[in-house]
Amino acid sequence: MENLKEDRRIRRTQRLLKESLAELMSEKSFNNITIKDITEKADLNRGTFYLHYTDTYGLLRAMEQDVLEDFQEMIDNYLHMGPPKDLMPVLSPVIHYIVENRDICSTLFENNASGDFFTKFKNLIHKNALELAEELYPSCRSQYFEYFFEFAICGAAGILRKWLDMDMPQSEKDIARISNDAVLSVARAFFGPPAHLPA
C-alpha cells in the first residue's frame, strides 16, 4: 500500500513538472527556461526536481516520450482490432487525446529544442503505416508509399492544426471523419481501391 502511495506521489510530481514546463514553453523560448522557473511554477523545490530529472532537457525528453508512448498504444489498439476498414478507430482517440492534452501537444509539435518532435511523431506513424498500407493496398510499392506518406501525414496534421487554430468549430468526430476521408482519398489515388473493396 505504501509503494502504491509513493508511485502515485511520483507520478503526480512528474506530471506537475511536465505541465509547468509546457506552460512556460507557451510563454517563452525553451532555452530561456530554468529549473527555478519550472519548480516555482509547479510549487516544488529544486531538490524535488533533481530526484526525477537531471536538467530541463531531461524533463522535455520525458514529456516527449510520454506522448509518443501514448500514441503508440492507441495505434497498437487499432492494429489489434483485426482487418482495418478505415482509420476512424485510430483517428478518433488520437484527436481526442490531442484535445485533452492540447497545451502539451501544441507545445511539443511547435518545439525544436531537443530535436523535432513532429519528426519523431512522423517516424512513429511511418513505422506502423507501411505494414498497414501493404495490407490494405496490395499494389502499394515502397517508393510510392514514401510520397503518399509525406503527403498524407502533412495534410492530416494541417487539417488538425487549422481546426485547433480556429478553436475547433467542428466536433472531434467530424474532424476525424474529414481526416479519414482525405487520407483514404489520397491512398486511393496512389494505390487504387483497398483490397476489401471493388475497383
ABEGO torsion letter per residue (X at the ends): XAAAAAAAAAAAAAAAAAAAAAAAAAABBAAABBAAAAAAAAGBBAAAAAAABABAAAAAAAAAAAAAAAAAAAAAAAAAAEBBABAAAAAAAAAAAAAAAAAAAAAAAABAAAEBAAAAAAAAAAAAAAAAAAAABAABBAAAAAAAAAAAAAAAAAAAAAAAAAGGABBAAAAAAAAAAAAAAAAAAAAEBBAABBX
